[in-house]
């Protein structure tokens, strides 16, 4: 059985990516970490892909979905721009 079909490999990858997100913040690795965690849960439940390429496509789609959801939740807020009318040296 190939290693990429094991659920714990995906969960370990999710943990590594989440750790990278803590060290290098910016919501870059968090989408991939959530995608890997969801892929690990899918494999644990019993959903299996027929090949490595299909597994990577499912992982990519799950990561994209989690990134889009995070962008909606944590995205840029409107109306929070501070405009300065005077110079601090005046």
Legacy VTK file of the C-alpha trace (Angstrom):
# vtk DataFile Version 3.0
C-alpha trace
ASCII
DATASET POLYDATA
POINTS 90 float
0.000 0.000 0.000
1.520 3.379 -1.016
2.314 5.831 1.713
0.078 8.605 0.283
-2.988 6.438 0.909
-2.420 6.480 4.675
-4.494 8.953 6.681
-1.758 9.661 9.202
0.576 10.877 6.459
-1.936 13.550 5.477
-2.519 14.516 9.118
1.239 14.765 9.689
1.535 16.955 6.622
-1.293 19.125 7.931
0.530 19.498 11.246
3.771 20.483 9.511
1.961 23.020 7.320
0.088 24.473 10.297
3.397 24.833 12.137
4.850 26.646 9.130
1.841 28.965 9.198
2.616 29.872 12.806
6.257 30.556 11.958
5.502 32.397 8.693
2.084 34.042 9.141
0.009 35.277 6.257
-2.635 32.601 5.677
-0.440 30.979 3.032
0.117 27.534 4.512
-3.126 27.387 6.493
-5.237 26.641 3.406
-2.943 23.770 2.492
-2.959 22.542 6.091
-6.755 22.488 6.152
-6.813 20.737 2.778
-4.390 18.090 4.023
-6.405 17.621 7.221
-9.637 17.213 5.239
-7.887 14.753 2.932
-6.711 12.776 5.978
-10.264 12.687 7.335
-11.613 11.529 3.958
-9.076 8.702 3.801
-9.786 7.779 7.439
-13.517 7.584 6.688
-12.868 5.326 3.729
-12.930 7.556 0.661
-10.041 6.509 -1.526
-8.856 7.743 -4.895
-7.676 5.385 -7.593
-4.334 7.056 -8.174
-1.798 9.547 -6.941
-2.825 12.207 -9.451
-6.488 12.021 -8.440
-5.498 12.247 -4.777
-3.481 15.391 -5.470
-6.374 16.925 -7.409
-8.737 16.264 -4.493
-6.186 17.786 -2.116
-5.833 20.847 -4.348
-9.597 21.336 -4.574
-10.000 20.977 -0.798
-7.173 23.463 -0.234
-8.729 25.925 -2.656
-12.122 25.642 -0.979
-10.598 26.196 2.464
-8.589 29.170 1.165
-11.698 30.781 -0.355
-13.647 30.284 2.880
-10.784 31.760 4.912
-10.614 34.707 2.529
-14.307 35.368 3.120
-13.971 35.069 6.911
-10.560 36.703 7.498
-10.375 38.875 4.379
-9.869 42.593 4.172
-12.396 44.582 6.135
-13.934 47.613 4.500
-13.949 50.956 6.231
-10.829 50.376 8.312
-8.492 52.602 6.341
-7.116 55.502 8.354
-6.618 58.681 6.361
-4.312 61.282 7.888
-5.125 64.888 7.009
-2.220 66.477 8.857
1.456 65.828 9.033
2.816 64.622 12.370
5.614 67.191 12.130
3.231 70.185 12.033
LINES 1 91
90 0 1 2 3 4 5 6 7 8 9 10 11 12 13 14 15 16 17 18 19 20 21 22 23 24 25 26 27 28 29 30 31 32 33 34 35 36 37 38 39 40 41 42 43 44 45 46 47 48 49 50 51 52 53 54 55 56 57 58 59 60 61 62 63 64 65 66 67 68 69 70 71 72 73 74 75 76 77 78 79 80 81 82 83 84 85 86 87 88 89
